[in-house]
Each structure stands twice: as structure tokens, then as C-alpha cells.
Amino acid sequence: MTTFRDGLLAGKVAFVAGGTSGINLGIAKRFAQLGASVAVCGRDPEKAQRAAEAIGGRALGLSADVRDFGAIRGALETAVDRFGKLDIVVAGAAGNFLAPALGMSANAFKTVVDIDLLGTFNTLRACHDLLKLPGASLIAITAGQADQAMALQIHACAAKAGVNQVVRTLAIEWGPDVRVNGISPGPIAGTEGMDRLAPMAGMREASESRIPMKRWGEIEEIAEAAVFLCSPAAAYITGTILDVDGGSSVGDAGRMDMAKGIG
């Protein structure tokens, strides 16, 4: 795995919405390891405090629901009061479950769209005038469902497609002072999302067989991608959705295995 220079983010302040578990907590930990002061935000105050303790250093645990603009704005202001500025904001709060469209209520659909799409807009919109400019970096966590329609995922497909367009539109409107990018993880081991989407025995193996790299990713690999996007190495990158998915977005590697058998 790539190792970035120690102290790469020294003096930077990062805010990670949805940062109390999984991929987002992994990103927050990596930012802190590289010298950043980090605020993690989630709906559960106790979970946020535990996450901050797990990160250590100057980490701050905050509580807010990203669906509530005033609440996420208040959390961002608290982070600025504590650390003096904001350089990096990650909009990572998300919700998901498996359900067919005919088995899903309008309220269930709305819940995921509100957390994923509205929550991303709220987080990024609320932080803008608090950012240290120029040079701020914003990252939205999206998913392959934005581009690849999936059965039992109509809510996530709709929400993440919207997230991708939020990223692209803000990159146009807020450049050159603010860079706005997205990360689209593939199946990532050790996350609540994959526990929900692949809960049955054998489902992981079936999933891995269709990925060109033949494995699920690791939380640390998404964290490294986030570091890259907010580092000087990505200074000319904005409006990009970075697929970190082992090639999942390229196509079904299972078909290649079938072709080998034919050959």
C-alpha cells in the first residue's frame, strides 16, 4: 500500500461527516496519522465520542444529522471554533438496505435520498464560507450504483447519481478556490454496508469472482485515495469521481473467466 510522507497534512483541519464508523472513520484516522486535526460527525453523540477517542490526538467528536442543514452547519462551526479553520471536508454519511421497488415505501426511498443526497448537499453547502481559501478540498463518498443500475437498490442508485452531479456542479461553480471530488468505493471488507448487501454465506466469493482484481477492497485503500485527493499531488483534479473498486466499474470479470473456459 502507498505510504504518504509523514506530516503531509500537518496544519490542516478536516471535518468528516459520517466519520464515526467504516470507511469514513478510516479516512479520519488516516488524516490524523498524517498530521491533520480532525472532527468526526455522526448522529449518535456517544458513538462520535468513541470515534474521536479511537482516532486520538486532537480529534473532536460531534453530533448532527446531515438531513438537518442547521444541525450540520452548527457542527461545522463548532469544528472551526475548536481548530480555527477548515481545509478538508468529507461528506460521507449514507444509508442503504436491500429492497425491491415494489416492496419499498415512499418514506423508505426518501430516507436514503435524504441521507445520501440531501446530506451531501447540506454538508458541502454549509461548509463553504468556513473554508480556508484558496486550496480547500471537498470529497463526497459516492458508489457504483450511481452509474450501474442494480436490482434492489433503486433508492441508492437515485441518490448516488445525484451525489455525482453535485460533485461535478460544485466543481464548476466553486473553482478555482475549492476542489470538489468524489470517491466511489467498490465492495469494501469490514463495513456495515457490505454486511447488509452481502449477508449470506458464499455471497462474498460470488462478488469477488466478478471483480477484475478478484478481491474486496480494504478501508485503508479508500483512505489512501482520500489523502491523494486532498494532497498537492491532486492540485489540478476537480469534478472527478475516483473509482476505487478493483475494476468493478469497468465490467464483469466473470465473463472473462467464462471466455477462458471457452478458449
Order of alpha helices (4+ residues) and beta strands (2+ residues): beta-alpha-beta-alpha-beta-alpha-beta-alpha-alpha-beta-alpha-beta-alpha-alpha-alpha-beta-alpha
